[in-house]
Structures are given as C-alpha cells and as structure tokens.
Amino acid sequence: MIDHSAPAPSARQTNWAGNVTFGARRLHTPTSVAELRAVVAAGTAVRALGTGHSFSTVADTRGDLISVAGLPRTIEIDRQARTATVSAGLRFGELTGTLHRSGLALHNLGSLPHISLAGACATGTHGSGVSNRSLAGAVRALEFVTADGAILVLERGDADFPGAVVSLGALGVVTRLTLDLVPAFDVQQWVYEGLPQEQLLGRFDEVMSAAYSVSLFTAWRGGPVDQVWLKQRVGQEGPRIAPSRWLGATLADRPRHPVPGMPAEHTTQQQGVPGPWHARLPHFRLEFTPSNGDELQSEYFVARHDAVAAYEALDRIKERIAPLLQIGEIRTVAGDDLWLSPAQGTDAVAFHFTWVPDTAAVLPVLGAIEEALAPFGARPHWGKVFTTTSGTLRGLYRHYADFERLTARLDPTGTFRNAFLQQHFPRAADGPDAERTG
C-alpha cells in the first residue's frame, strides 16, 4: 500500500476561519477506498476532514485526520431515476455544472459552493426556502467505511438511515453519496433594502414565501431589515420584472454584498438577470475562493411558528449582539426526519450570526442568545460555535438516545469519537481523562 499519510501540514493545522487548531498527529489523503479502509482499520482515533468550513471542533482529533478529497472523483447520473451517485469529497461547485449540463439539479444549495458534500450533509448545512429541506435532505443512500474497515451502505428506508446522514462523522468515513435530483431550472435574484420591521413581523410567512429561496440580512441594530435576497425560479412565463418597491422595501440599484463594505463582485449575479440554479442559489461565486475567514459563525433553529416571537426575543438583546456582529441572516428550512438535523420534525427558521473573530467576547453573547431562545427549543448548528450543553441538547432531539445507541453499535471501541462527541454525547467509557472541547 502506498503511504499517503504525513504529519498534519501547516495548511491543515487550522480550520478555514482559524479559530480551531487541529490536534491531529497525521493527515491521511488516501487515493483509493482500499487504502482508506486500511487506514481506518489501523487507527484508534480517526476523524474525517472536509473543507474545514466548520467553526466548531466537530472534525478535530488528537489522532488521525482523513481527507477523502484524494479518492477518485466520480459522478454517476441516472437520468431515469433522477439521482447522482458521487464521491463524498467533491465540493458542490465541482458537481453542479455537470448536473446542469445533464438537465438536472439539486433542490437547493448553501451560501458557499466551496464546501464538500459529505461535510455539509454530516452537519446539517442548508440553504433557504419554505419548501426546501437541508442539503442532507437530498441524500438517498450513503456508503461509508466503519471502524473495522468494512464498507456499509445504507439507503432511505433502512432503519439506521435517518441516524446516518447527519451523523457528525461519528459512524465512519463517508465515501459515496446518492442524491435525489430535480429537473434543472433557472433563477432570478433581486435584493431589496430597508424592509420595515413591522412588515416583517406582521407578514413573516408572506415575506419568507415570496420566492423559491429568501434570505434576510440584518445587523440587529433595530429598525428596518437591511437586505432581503429573493431568489425566484423562472417559470414558464419567462423572466419577471421586479417592482421598485415591495412591502415598503426598495429595490437595490446595484449589486450588494451581505456584509456592508465588502465587494459585491464576490456575490452571485443579482438585479434579476436569469441564470442557472447553481449560479444563483449560493450567495457567493465559485470562482471567488475564500482562503480564510476573519469571522466566527453561530446559528440557531426554531420552529417556524415561533419565528416572530424568537425574532422579538433577539431584538430585545440587540445591544449585546450588534457590537460584535458583522451581519446576521435569517432563512427557512423545511422539516425532515433525520435524527440530528436541526430541522428534524419541524419546519424551521434559522437565525445565523457572523461575528468578529473574537471568541472570548462572542461566547458570553452566545449565552445570552441561547437564554433568549430557550423558550423556543432552539437547536444550534453542529458546525458553528455554540455553548448549549449536552443535557439541553438531549431534550431538544427526539432521537438523541437512538443516535447514541447507533454510534455504540457501529463504533463500539470509539474509533471515531473525539472531544466534541465526548462533550455532547458522553459515554461512561470516556472516563475522567477524556478530551473536552472548549
């Protein structure tokens, strides 16, 4: 077997944002599934690493990191079944063009096309739209390497499948995913500015249902919502012309970036110019590749019927939020049945916060946000920064114990456990000397 492992290089010592320094002894980049299986079977502490866009320590380990980016790149499209079976290390932007040229599409995309399929699905990453599930909602089957080096395939309908899609890397290293597809479509994107707060709170469902995908951007300083991004599917009647005023908001006269002062050329095309789904649903262009992010991110999900009350609760502590915030985003996610999905069992609204890169200052504000949202059972995004305790999380997920039993069965020796899992899914076998995340 060719040894493609090496001490973790400086480029991989931190995540994309730089707030997590990986403790791994080695980084492996196997070039075949057989090699991957051997690496996993020989390891005692193993974690899969995607593109490093998580802000939590979900991918960290003191053992061996494994990147599947070196595995053979495969995209197998079944037009009749409307599925694509793809290698897990692909980034969304490496897949979407091929799908579109085949006349097919994914139902939705996240803000960045630069993230890996496996990592996004494993953490519950999402786009927006009242009828659009998270990215993991498109997964029909997945193949992964278990702790003993075996290959396990789970399909929708299998008893363990709902616990294996959003799995936080706790069950194994995903090698392939089969994704549901829809016919390709075009999208027009507009940005409106200054949506009056009373319009949002009084007509919340109308606002969030105004397009196929809707994102609200706010600095949480009170008053109108800064920007509303409307991503509208182009129908049979062809492209639309947007009105200059909508619910008291004004159509932007030029392209906008969500963060004030940042260059708009990094964002996907706006002002109603029709384009393929994959060139409009993300907020940012594939050709603009972020090298590192001077930011932290947090996100909390509440049931959609609680969205207005949750917004009002956050508005009451805006004086604590605004000074450390670069921008906040509000999106909707359709409910699903995946055990650890933050939208499991309910249509959800996600309150996202992009912070200045100051962990010590941000953590107390997260405590205040979590306290404000506690009456609504807010679930944090697994790949973002949060302080919610394991005891609280256990009460927020109906299948929490089911997931613990699944991990104990598929990984009884704890090969894939790390400090993040030990903190949020503690086992008696972890013992007093187990790693703990900060």
PESULPE-V583726 format. One record per pair of residues at least 6 apart in sequence whose ideal C-beta (glycine too) atoms are under 7 Angstrom apart, sorted by sequence separation. I is the first residue (numbers start at 0). J is the second residue. D is the distance in whole Angstrom. If there is no record, write none. Layout:
I | J | D
I | J | D
This chain:
13 | 19 | 6
29 | 35 | 4
39 | 45 | 6
98 | 104 | 6
144 | 150 | 6
145 | 151 | 5
153 | 159 | 6
154 | 160 | 6
207 | 213 | 5
243 | 249 | 7
256 | 262 | 6
268 | 274 | 6
337 | 343 | 6
341 | 347 | 6
379 | 385 | 4
393 | 399 | 5
13 | 20 | 5
76 | 83 | 5
98 | 105 | 7
153 | 160 | 5
163 | 170 | 6
199 | 206 | 6
206 | 213 | 7
217 | 224 | 5
218 | 225 | 6
243 | 250 | 5
256 | 263 | 5
313 | 320 | 7
335 | 342 | 6
336 | 343 | 7
354 | 361 | 5
392 | 399 | 7
12 | 20 | 6
13 | 21 | 7
75 | 83 | 7
125 | 133 | 4
142 | 150 | 6
143 | 151 | 6
217 | 225 | 5
231 | 239 | 7
255 | 263 | 6
301 | 309 | 5
334 | 342 | 5
335 | 343 | 6
369 | 377 | 7
379 | 387 | 5
421 | 429 | 5
12 | 21 | 6
29 | 38 | 6
49 | 58 | 7
74 | 83 | 6
75 | 84 | 4
85 | 94 | 6
124 | 133 | 7
125 | 134 | 6
215 | 224 | 5
216 | 225 | 5
241 | 250 | 6
254 | 263 | 4
256 | 265 | 7
333 | 342 | 7
11 | 21 | 7
48 | 58 | 5
95 | 105 | 7
109 | 119 | 6
114 | 124 | 7
123 | 133 | 6
124 | 134 | 5
142 | 152 | 5
153 | 163 | 5
216 | 226 | 4
256 | 266 | 6
268 | 278 | 7
332 | 342 | 4
334 | 344 | 6
27 | 38 | 5
74 | 85 | 5
267 | 278 | 6
268 | 279 | 7
334 | 345 | 5
46 | 58 | 6
73 | 85 | 6
123 | 135 | 6
140 | 152 | 6
141 | 153 | 6
215 | 227 | 6
254 | 266 | 6
267 | 279 | 5
334 | 346 | 5
421 | 433 | 5
46 | 59 | 7
73 | 86 | 5
140 | 153 | 7
333 | 346 | 6
334 | 347 | 7
421 | 434 | 6
422 | 435 | 6
7 | 21 | 6
46 | 60 | 4
72 | 86 | 5
120 | 134 | 6
140 | 154 | 4
213 | 227 | 7
214 | 228 | 4
255 | 269 | 7
267 | 281 | 6
421 | 435 | 7
422 | 436 | 5
11 | 26 | 5
45 | 60 | 7
71 | 86 | 7
83 | 98 | 6
109 | 124 | 5
119 | 134 | 5
120 | 135 | 4
139 | 154 | 7
140 | 155 | 7
213 | 228 | 7
254 | 269 | 5
267 | 282 | 6
332 | 347 | 5
413 | 428 | 7
7 | 23 | 5
44 | 60 | 5
48 | 64 | 5
70 | 86 | 5
109 | 125 | 6
139 | 155 | 5
213 | 229 | 6
254 | 270 | 7
266 | 282 | 6
267 | 283 | 7
418 | 434 | 4
44 | 61 | 6
45 | 62 | 6
48 | 65 | 7
72 | 89 | 6
91 | 108 | 6
95 | 112 | 7
109 | 126 | 5
266 | 283 | 6
267 | 284 | 6
331 | 348 | 6
332 | 349 | 6
369 | 386 | 6
378 | 395 | 5
417 | 434 | 7
418 | 435 | 6
419 | 436 | 5
7 | 25 | 6
8 | 26 | 7
44 | 62 | 3
45 | 63 | 5
46 | 64 | 6
47 | 65 | 5
48 | 66 | 5
70 | 88 | 6
108 | 126 | 5
120 | 138 | 6
212 | 230 | 4
265 | 283 | 6
266 | 284 | 7
369 | 387 | 6
406 | 424 | 7
418 | 436 | 5
6 | 25 | 6
7 | 26 | 4
43 | 62 | 6
44 | 63 | 7
107 | 126 | 4
210 | 229 | 4
211 | 230 | 6
265 | 284 | 6
329 | 348 | 7
330 | 349 | 5
365 | 384 | 7
376 | 395 | 5
5 | 25 | 7
42 | 62 | 6
45 | 65 | 6
47 | 67 | 7
67 | 87 | 5
68 | 88 | 4
74 | 94 | 6
92 | 112 | 3
151 | 171 | 7
209 | 229 | 6
210 | 230 | 5
211 | 231 | 6
365 | 385 | 6
366 | 386 | 6
4 | 25 | 5
5 | 26 | 6
42 | 63 | 5
67 | 88 | 4
91 | 112 | 5
92 | 113 | 6
107 | 128 | 6
210 | 231 | 4
211 | 232 | 5
227 | 248 | 6
329 | 350 | 6
330 | 351 | 7
365 | 386 | 5
403 | 424 | 6
81 | 103 | 6
90 | 112 | 7
141 | 163 | 6
265 | 287 | 4
4 | 27 | 4
74 | 97 | 5
78 | 101 | 7
90 | 113 | 6
91 | 114 | 6
141 | 164 | 7
327 | 350 | 7
328 | 351 | 4
361 | 384 | 7
3 | 27 | 6
90 | 114 | 6
107 | 131 | 4
327 | 351 | 6
362 | 386 | 6
3 | 28 | 5
76 | 101 | 5
90 | 115 | 6
91 | 116 | 6
106 | 131 | 6
109 | 134 | 6
146 | 171 | 7
186 | 211 | 7
199 | 224 | 6
257 | 282 | 7
327 | 352 | 5
3 | 29 | 6
89 | 115 | 7
138 | 164 | 5
145 | 171 | 5
196 | 222 | 6
3 | 30 | 6
38 | 65 | 6
76 | 103 | 7
88 | 115 | 6
89 | 116 | 5
107 | 134 | 7
143 | 170 | 6
144 | 171 | 5
196 | 223 | 6
326 | 353 | 5
143 | 171 | 4
144 | 172 | 5
195 | 223 | 5
196 | 224 | 7
303 | 331 | 6
324 | 352 | 6
325 | 353 | 5
87 | 116 | 6
88 | 117 | 7
135 | 164 | 5
143 | 172 | 6
194 | 223 | 6
226 | 255 | 6
325 | 354 | 7
35 | 65 | 7
87 | 117 | 4
135 | 165 | 5
143 | 173 | 4
144 | 174 | 6
193 | 223 | 4
194 | 224 | 4
241 | 271 | 6
324 | 354 | 6
325 | 355 | 6
3 | 34 | 7
85 | 116 | 6
106 | 137 | 6
143 | 174 | 6
226 | 257 | 7
294 | 325 | 6
323 | 354 | 5
392 | 423 | 6
105 | 137 | 6
141 | 173 | 6
142 | 174 | 5
323 | 355 | 5
1 | 34 | 7
142 | 175 | 4
192 | 225 | 7
194 | 227 | 5
238 | 271 | 7
389 | 422 | 6
0 | 34 | 6
141 | 175 | 7
192 | 226 | 6
323 | 357 | 7
389 | 423 | 5
35 | 70 | 7
141 | 176 | 5
238 | 273 | 5
389 | 424 | 7
15 | 51 | 5
18 | 54 | 6
27 | 63 | 6
190 | 226 | 6
191 | 227 | 4
389 | 425 | 6
0 | 37 | 6
14 | 51 | 4
15 | 52 | 5
19 | 56 | 6
22 | 59 | 6
23 | 60 | 5
27 | 64 | 7
140 | 177 | 4
313 | 350 | 7
323 | 360 | 6
341 | 378 | 4
16 | 54 | 6
21 | 59 | 5
22 | 60 | 7
23 | 61 | 7
24 | 62 | 6
25 | 63 | 5
26 | 64 | 5
27 | 65 | 5
28 | 66 | 5
32 | 70 | 7
138 | 176 | 6
139 | 177 | 5
190 | 228 | 6
191 | 229 | 7
323 | 361 | 6
14 | 53 | 6
22 | 61 | 5
23 | 62 | 7
24 | 63 | 6
30 | 69 | 5
31 | 70 | 7
139 | 178 | 7
341 | 380 | 6
19 | 59 | 6
23 | 63 | 6
26 | 66 | 7
28 | 68 | 7
29 | 69 | 6
30 | 70 | 7
50 | 90 | 7
138 | 178 | 6
139 | 179 | 5
188 | 228 | 7
189 | 229 | 5
206 | 246 | 7
233 | 273 | 5
23 | 64 | 4
28 | 69 | 4
29 | 70 | 7
137 | 178 | 5
188 | 229 | 7
216 | 257 | 5
300 | 341 | 4
309 | 350 | 7
323 | 364 | 6
123 | 165 | 5
137 | 179 | 5
188 | 230 | 5
300 | 342 | 6
306 | 348 | 4
21 | 64 | 6
122 | 165 | 7
302 | 345 | 5
303 | 346 | 4
120 | 164 | 6
121 | 165 | 6
186 | 230 | 5
187 | 231 | 5
202 | 246 | 7
303 | 347 | 6
320 | 364 | 6
120 | 165 | 7
121 | 166 | 6
122 | 167 | 7
186 | 231 | 7
302 | 347 | 6
303 | 348 | 5
319 | 364 | 5
121 | 167 | 6
186 | 232 | 6
187 | 233 | 6
301 | 347 | 7
121 | 168 | 6
186 | 233 | 7
300 | 347 | 4
301 | 348 | 6
184 | 232 | 5
185 | 233 | 4
198 | 246 | 5
319 | 367 | 5
184 | 233 | 7
198 | 247 | 5
230 | 279 | 6
300 | 349 | 5
67 | 117 | 7
230 | 280 | 6
187 | 238 | 6
298 | 349 | 6
299 | 350 | 5
316 | 367 | 5
187 | 239 | 6
189 | 241 | 5
194 | 246 | 6
195 | 247 | 4
298 | 350 | 7
194 | 247 | 7
298 | 351 | 4
343 | 396 | 7
344 | 397 | 6
191 | 245 | 6
194 | 248 | 4
298 | 352 | 7
193 | 248 | 5
296 | 351 | 7
297 | 352 | 5
313 | 368 | 7
316 | 371 | 6
117 | 173 | 4
120 | 176 | 7
192 | 248 | 6
193 | 249 | 6
296 | 352 | 7
7 | 64 | 6
82 | 139 | 6
191 | 248 | 4
192 | 249 | 5
296 | 353 | 5
297 | 354 | 7
339 | 396 | 6
191 | 249 | 6
296 | 354 | 7
313 | 371 | 6
338 | 396 | 7
52 | 111 | 7
117 | 176 | 7
191 | 250 | 6
192 | 251 | 6
294 | 353 | 5
295 | 354 | 4
312 | 371 | 4
116 | 176 | 6
191 | 251 | 7
294 | 354 | 6
312 | 372 | 6
338 | 398 | 4
189 | 250 | 6
190 | 251 | 4
295 | 356 | 6
52 | 114 | 5
294 | 356 | 6
50 | 113 | 6
293 | 356 | 5
295 | 358 | 6
309 | 372 | 6
338 | 401 | 6
339 | 402 | 6
50 | 114 | 5
338 | 402 | 5
49 | 114 | 7
50 | 115 | 5
57 | 122 | 6
190 | 255 | 5
3 | 69 | 7
49 | 115 | 4
295 | 361 | 6
309 | 375 | 5
258 | 325 | 5
308 | 375 | 7
49 | 117 | 6
50 | 118 | 6
212 | 280 | 6
258 | 326 | 5
297 | 365 | 6
49 | 118 | 3
53 | 122 | 6
257 | 326 | 5
299 | 368 | 7
305 | 375 | 4
257 | 328 | 7
301 | 372 | 6
105 | 178 | 7
299 | 372 | 6
302 | 375 | 7
301 | 375 | 4
105 | 180 | 7
106 | 181 | 6
301 | 376 | 7
104 | 180 | 6
301 | 377 | 5
103 | 180 | 4
104 | 181 | 5
300 | 377 | 7
104 | 182 | 7
129 | 207 | 6
299 | 377 | 4
300 | 378 | 5
103 | 182 | 7
104 | 183 | 5
129 | 208 | 5
188 | 267 | 6
190 | 269 | 5
299 | 378 | 7
102 | 182 | 7
103 | 183 | 6
104 | 184 | 6
188 | 268 | 7
189 | 269 | 6
299 | 379 | 6
102 | 183 | 5
131 | 212 | 7
188 | 269 | 5
189 | 270 | 7
298 | 379 | 7
98 | 180 | 7
189 | 271 | 6
298 | 380 | 4
128 | 211 | 6
99 | 183 | 5
128 | 212 | 4
187 | 271 | 5
127 | 212 | 5
187 | 272 | 7
298 | 383 | 5
87 | 173 | 4
126 | 212 | 6
127 | 213 | 6
187 | 273 | 5
297 | 383 | 5
87 | 174 | 5
127 | 214 | 5
296 | 383 | 5
297 | 384 | 5
87 | 175 | 6
185 | 273 | 5
186 | 274 | 6
296 | 384 | 7
297 | 385 | 6
86 | 175 | 6
87 | 176 | 6
185 | 274 | 6
295 | 384 | 5
85 | 175 | 7
185 | 275 | 6
186 | 276 | 5
84 | 175 | 6
85 | 176 | 6
185 | 276 | 7
188 | 279 | 5
184 | 276 | 5
84 | 177 | 5
85 | 178 | 7
183 | 276 | 7
186 | 279 | 4
186 | 280 | 6
219 | 313 | 7
82 | 177 | 5
83 | 178 | 5
82 | 178 | 6
221 | 317 | 6
82 | 179 | 6
83 | 180 | 6
220 | 317 | 6
81 | 179 | 7
82 | 180 | 6
219 | 317 | 5
81 | 180 | 4
81 | 181 | 7
219 | 320 | 4
220 | 321 | 5
219 | 321 | 5
203 | 306 | 6
218 | 321 | 6
70 | 174 | 7
203 | 307 | 5
39 | 144 | 5
67 | 172 | 7
107 | 212 | 7
219 | 324 | 6
218 | 324 | 6
39 | 146 | 7
40 | 147 | 6
65 | 172 | 6
67 | 174 | 6
200 | 307 | 5
36 | 144 | 5
40 | 148 | 3
218 | 326 | 6
219 | 327 | 5
35 | 144 | 6
39 | 148 | 5
218 | 327 | 7
57 | 167 | 6
58 | 168 | 7
200 | 310 | 7
216 | 326 | 6
217 | 327 | 5
37 | 148 | 7
57 | 168 | 7
216 | 327 | 7
36 | 148 | 4
216 | 328 | 6
215 | 328 | 7
214 | 328 | 6
215 | 329 | 4
214 | 330 | 5
47 | 168 | 5
46 | 168 | 6
207 | 331 | 5
47 | 172 | 5
47 | 173 | 7
39 | 172 | 6
35 | 172 | 6
35 | 174 | 7
32 | 174 | 6
126 | 280 | 6
108 | 277 | 7
112 | 281 | 5
111 | 281 | 6
110 | 281 | 6
104 | 276 | 5
108 | 280 | 4
109 | 281 | 7
110 | 282 | 4
111 | 283 | 6
165 | 337 | 5
167 | 339 | 7
107 | 280 | 6
108 | 281 | 5
110 | 283 | 6
112 | 285 | 5
164 | 337 | 5
165 | 338 | 7
165 | 339 | 4
113 | 288 | 6
161 | 336 | 5
165 | 340 | 5
99 | 275 | 5
113 | 289 | 7
161 | 337 | 5
162 | 338 | 4
161 | 338 | 5
99 | 277 | 6
96 | 277 | 7
95 | 277 | 4
92 | 285 | 4
133 | 332 | 6
136 | 335 | 5
132 | 332 | 7
132 | 333 | 5
129 | 331 | 5
131 | 333 | 6
133 | 335 | 7
135 | 337 | 6
127 | 330 | 4
128 | 331 | 6
130 | 333 | 6
132 | 335 | 5
127 | 331 | 6
129 | 333 | 7
135 | 340 | 6
125 | 332 | 5
133 | 340 | 6
133 | 342 | 6
167 | 381 | 6
123 | 339 | 7
123 | 340 | 5
123 | 341 | 5
125 | 349 | 7
162 | 398 | 7
170 | 406 | 6
169 | 406 | 5
171 | 409 | 7
162 | 401 | 6
170 | 409 | 5
162 | 402 | 5
170 | 410 | 6
54 | 295 | 6
169 | 410 | 7
54 | 296 | 5
162 | 405 | 5
171 | 415 | 7
170 | 415 | 7
159 | 405 | 6
169 | 415 | 5
168 | 415 | 6
169 | 420 | 6
167 | 420 | 7
123 | 380 | 7
123 | 381 | 6
124 | 382 | 7
122 | 381 | 5
122 | 382 | 4
145 | 409 | 6
146 | 410 | 5
146 | 412 | 6
146 | 414 | 4
146 | 415 | 7
15 | 289 | 7
17 | 291 | 6
16 | 291 | 7
15 | 291 | 6
16 | 292 | 4
15 | 292 | 5
18 | 295 | 6
16 | 294 | 6
16 | 295 | 6
57 | 381 | 6
57 | 382 | 6
55 | 381 | 7
55 | 382 | 6
54 | 382 | 6
55 | 383 | 6
53 | 382 | 4
54 | 383 | 5
55 | 384 | 6
54 | 384 | 5
18 | 356 | 7
16 | 356 | 7
18 | 358 | 6
60 | 417 | 5
59 | 417 | 6
59 | 418 | 7
59 | 419 | 7
56 | 418 | 6
57 | 419 | 5
56 | 419 | 5
55 | 419 | 7
45 | 414 | 5
46 | 415 | 7
44 | 414 | 7
45 | 415 | 6
43 | 414 | 6
46 | 417 | 6
42 | 414 | 6
61 | 434 | 6
56 | 436 | 5
